[in-house]
C-alpha cells in the first residue's frame, strides 16, 4: 500500500468479462488503463469517498472489445501513483 494515496486492489485477476478495481482513498483522483503498447485505453475519475469500487469490462473508451493480454492499471492522486498489472483472458 502506498500510504500517500491508499490501497488499490483488482479482482478477479486474471479476468475474462469484468473486473472490480477497489480504491481505498478519500482524496479522489483518476484511474488510467494502458495496453501493452503503452496506449491509454480507458480512464475513470475517482470521487472523494473513503472506498470506491469501479467495474471494468473488457472494452476501450470507444466501447470496442479489447484483445486478451496484459494491461496496466494506474491510479493517480495528488501527484502520486500506484500501478497494478491486470491480465485479460477471453
Residue pairs with C-beta under 8 A, 6 or more apart in sequence:
1 7
2 80
2 82
4 77
4 78
4 80
5 25
5 27
5 29
5 75
5 77
5 78
5 80
5 81
5 82
6 23
6 24
6 25
6 26
6 27
6 77
7 22
7 23
7 24
7 25
8 21
8 22
8 23
8 24
8 73
8 75
8 82
8 84
9 21
9 22
9 84
10 19
10 20
10 21
10 22
10 73
10 84
10 86
11 19
11 20
11 22
12 19
13 19
13 85
13 86
13 87
14 86
14 87
14 88
14 89
15 56
15 58
15 86
15 87
15 88
15 89
16 58
16 88
16 89
16 90
17 57
17 58
18 55
18 56
18 57
18 58
19 55
19 56
19 86
20 53
20 54
20 55
20 56
21 31
21 44
21 53
21 54
21 55
21 56
21 73
22 51
22 52
22 53
22 54
23 29
23 31
23 46
23 51
23 52
23 53
23 54
23 75
24 50
24 51
25 46
25 50
25 77
26 48
26 49
26 50
27 48
27 77
27 78
28 45
28 46
28 47
28 48
28 77
29 46
29 75
29 76
29 77
29 78
30 43
30 44
30 45
30 46
30 75
30 76
30 77
31 42
31 43
31 44
31 46
31 54
31 73
31 74
31 75
31 76
32 40
32 42
32 43
32 73
32 74
32 76
33 40
33 41
33 42
33 43
33 56
33 71
33 72
33 73
33 74
33 86
34 40
34 41
34 71
34 72
34 74
35 41
35 66
35 67
35 69
35 71
36 69
36 70
36 71
41 60
41 61
41 66
41 71
42 56
42 59
42 60
42 61
43 61
44 54
46 52
46 54
46 75
46 77
56 73
56 86
58 65
58 66
58 88
59 65
59 66
60 66
66 88
67 88
68 88
68 89
68 90
69 87
69 88
70 85
70 86
70 87
70 88
71 85
71 86
71 87
71 88
72 83
72 84
72 85
72 86
73 83
73 84
73 85
73 86
74 81
74 82
74 83
75 81
75 82
75 83
75 84
